[in-house]
Amino acid sequence: MKYRVYILLIFLSLLGIGQSSAQHKRQYLQYEDLRPYHFGFSVGLHSQDFQILHSGAVDAQGNRWYGNVPAYTPGFSVGVIGDYRLADAFSLRLTPCIHFGSKSMNLFSDAPDTEIETVNIRSNYIMLPLLIRYRGARTNNYRPYIASGISVGIDAGRRKNEAVELTTLNTYWELAFGCDLYMPYFRLVPELKLCIGLDDIFQHHRPDEASQAFVNYTNAFDRIT
């Protein structure tokens, strides 16, 4: 199964890990994990994809229409982080963010002389994820974690009267892996996140369709996530 994927790297960084022994390693921010609340911000990169289910409908000439995503297009993400401590290993995390990006879709039929039309779909998503985070034991200045939860996405960049039109709202299941890196005055948190769309985001009802080509595209898709 092909998923919509976001890759979010919080505080992008390449860090060298020292080779000194554990007994000589100085621990930073030793009481940081006892605080009930933590706040921060995030910046990163992401890419977006579609899972397309075709309807098999035919047009007036008896041709079937299809769509695919030719390549992943990177985008930019920025957000804020709020973390509430539930227990030593568990916390509740709210990470609202904005993903600035776009996706390309190739549209074509099975006719011998078909021409491929490439449509650029701009998608600036406002994401509101609520996650439960589980952290492993701290080793020196490193503490890995895994997080999962549900997110609501609002497509603020949605445009009407396009060949392929998407809905404004979508829900996602999110899974994240990361590691808290304790620095002398702050924590640096690299993270890899996977977001899977749960809803059909394809706009099936299109009373504004201005051409027969748009009608063909609308009829071609049964579901897009």
C-alpha positions in Angstrom: 0.0 0.0 0.0 1.3 3.4 -0.9 1.0 6.1 1.8 1.1 9.8 1.9 4.4 10.5 3.7 5.7 13.5 5.5 9.3 13.5 6.6 9.8 16.1 9.4 13.3 16.7 10.8 13.1 18.8 13.9 16.1 21.1 14.3 18.0 19.7 11.3 21.5 18.9 12.4 24.5 16.6 11.9 26.1 15.8 15.2 29.3 13.9 16.0 29.0 11.5 18.8 31.9 11.4 21.1 33.8 8.3 22.0 34.5 9.0 25.6 33.4 6.4 28.2 30.1 6.7 30.1 31.8 7.4 33.5 33.5 10.5 32.1 30.5 11.8 30.1 29.0 14.9 31.6 25.2 14.9 31.7 23.5 18.2 30.7 20.1 19.4 31.9 19.8 16.6 34.5 16.5 17.8 35.9 14.9 18.8 32.6 12.7 15.7 32.4 11.1 16.5 35.7 9.4 19.6 34.4 5.6 19.2 33.8 5.6 21.3 30.6 8.0 21.8 27.7 7.7 24.2 24.8 9.8 24.6 21.6 9.6 25.1 17.9 10.4 22.9 14.8 11.7 23.4 11.3 12.1 20.7 8.7 11.5 19.2 5.3 8.7 17.0 4.1 7.4 15.3 0.9 3.8 14.5 -0.1 2.3 11.7 -2.1 -1.1 10.3 -3.2 -2.7 6.9 -2.9 -5.0 6.8 -6.0 -7.8 4.3 -6.5 -9.2 4.5 -10.0 -12.9 4.1 -10.7 -12.6 2.4 -14.2 -15.1 4.8 -15.7 -15.0 5.5 -19.5 -15.6 8.7 -21.4 -17.8 9.3 -24.4 -15.1 7.7 -26.7 -14.7 4.6 -24.5 -11.4 5.6 -23.0 -10.4 5.2 -19.4 -8.5 7.9 -17.6 -5.7 7.5 -15.1 -3.5 9.5 -12.8 -0.2 9.0 -11.0 2.4 11.0 -9.1 5.6 11.1 -11.2 8.0 12.2 -8.4 8.2 13.4 -4.8 8.5 17.1 -4.4 10.2 18.4 -1.2 8.5 21.1 0.9 9.3 23.2 4.0 7.7 22.8 7.5 7.6 25.1 10.5 5.7 24.7 13.8 5.6 24.9 17.6 5.8 22.1 20.2 4.0 21.7 23.5 4.7 18.7 25.6 2.9 17.7 28.9 4.5 15.2 31.2 2.2 12.3 32.1 4.8 10.0 33.7 8.5 9.5 33.6 8.3 7.7 30.2 5.0 9.1 28.8 4.0 12.6 27.7 1.2 14.2 25.7 2.4 16.2 22.8 0.7 18.9 20.7 2.7 20.0 17.6 0.7 22.4 15.4 2.7 23.2 12.2 2.4 24.4 8.6 3.6 22.4 5.6 4.4 24.5 2.6 4.6 22.3 -0.5 3.0 21.0 -3.7 2.3 17.8 -5.6 2.4 16.9 -9.3 0.0 14.5 -10.9 0.1 13.1 -14.4 -3.3 12.7 -16.1 -3.7 10.5 -19.2 -6.0 8.0 -20.9 -5.5 4.6 -22.5 -6.1 6.0 -26.0 -3.1 5.3 -28.3 -2.5 9.0 -29.1 -3.1 10.2 -25.5 -1.1 13.2 -24.3 0.0 13.4 -20.6 -1.2 16.5 -18.8 0.7 17.4 -15.7 -1.2 19.2 -13.0 0.6 21.0 -10.1 -1.5 20.9 -6.9 -0.4 23.4 -4.3 -1.0 22.2 -0.7 -0.2 24.3 2.3 -1.4 22.2 5.2 -2.1 23.5 8.7 -1.6 20.4 10.8 -2.9 19.9 14.4 -1.4 16.6 15.7 -2.1 15.2 19.2 0.4 12.4 20.1 1.3 10.1 22.9 5.1 9.9 23.3 6.9 7.1 25.0 10.6 7.6 25.8 13.2 5.0 26.6 15.8 5.3 29.4 18.3 8.1 29.1 21.9 7.2 28.3 24.3 10.1 28.9 22.8 12.9 26.9 20.6 10.8 24.6 17.1 9.6 25.1 15.2 7.9 22.2 11.4 8.0 21.8 8.5 6.8 19.7 5.2 8.8 19.4 1.9 8.1 17.7 -1.5 9.8 17.4 -4.1 11.5 15.3 -3.8 14.7 13.3 -6.3 17.0 11.6 -5.1 18.7 8.4 -6.5 21.9 6.9 -5.5 22.6 3.3 -5.0 26.4 3.4 -3.6 26.5 -0.2 -6.6 24.8 -1.8 -7.6 26.3 -5.1 -10.9 25.9 -6.9 -11.6 25.5 -10.6 -8.6 23.2 -11.0 -8.4 20.0 -13.1 -8.0 18.0 -9.8 -9.7 19.5 -6.8 -9.1 18.3 -3.2 -11.2 18.8 0.0 -10.2 21.2 2.7 -10.1 18.8 5.7 -8.3 15.5 6.2 -7.4 13.3 9.1 -4.1 11.4 9.5 -2.5 8.7 11.7 1.0 9.8 12.6 4.0 7.7 13.8 7.2 9.4 14.8 10.7 8.2 15.8 13.2 10.6 17.4 15.9 11.2 20.0 16.3 13.9 22.7 19.8 15.3 22.5 20.7 17.2 25.7 22.9 20.2 25.1 24.3 22.5 27.8 21.4 25.0 27.5 18.7 23.3 25.4 17.5 20.1 23.8 17.9 19.3 20.2 15.4 16.8 18.8 15.9 15.1 15.4 12.7 13.3 14.3 11.4 11.2 11.4 7.6 11.2 11.0 5.2 9.2 8.9 1.7 10.5 8.3 -0.9 8.3 6.7 -4.1 10.0 5.3 -7.3 8.3 6.4 -9.9 10.2 4.4 -10.8 10.5 0.8 -9.6 14.0 -0.1 -10.8 14.0 -3.7 -13.6 16.5 -4.5 -16.1 14.3 -6.4 -18.9 16.9 -6.6 -17.8 19.5 -9.2 -20.6 21.8 -10.4 -18.0 24.3 -11.5 -16.4 22.0 -14.1 -15.7 24.1 -17.1 -14.6 21.5 -19.6 -15.1 17.9 -20.7 -11.5 17.1 -19.7 -12.3 18.1 -16.1 -15.3 15.9 -16.1 -13.2 13.0 -17.4 -10.6 13.5 -14.6 -13.4 13.7 -11.9 -15.0 10.5 -13.1 -11.6 8.7 -13.3 -10.9 8.6 -9.5 -12.9 6.6 -7.0 -10.7 7.6 -4.0 -7.5 9.7 -3.3 -5.8 9.6 0.1 
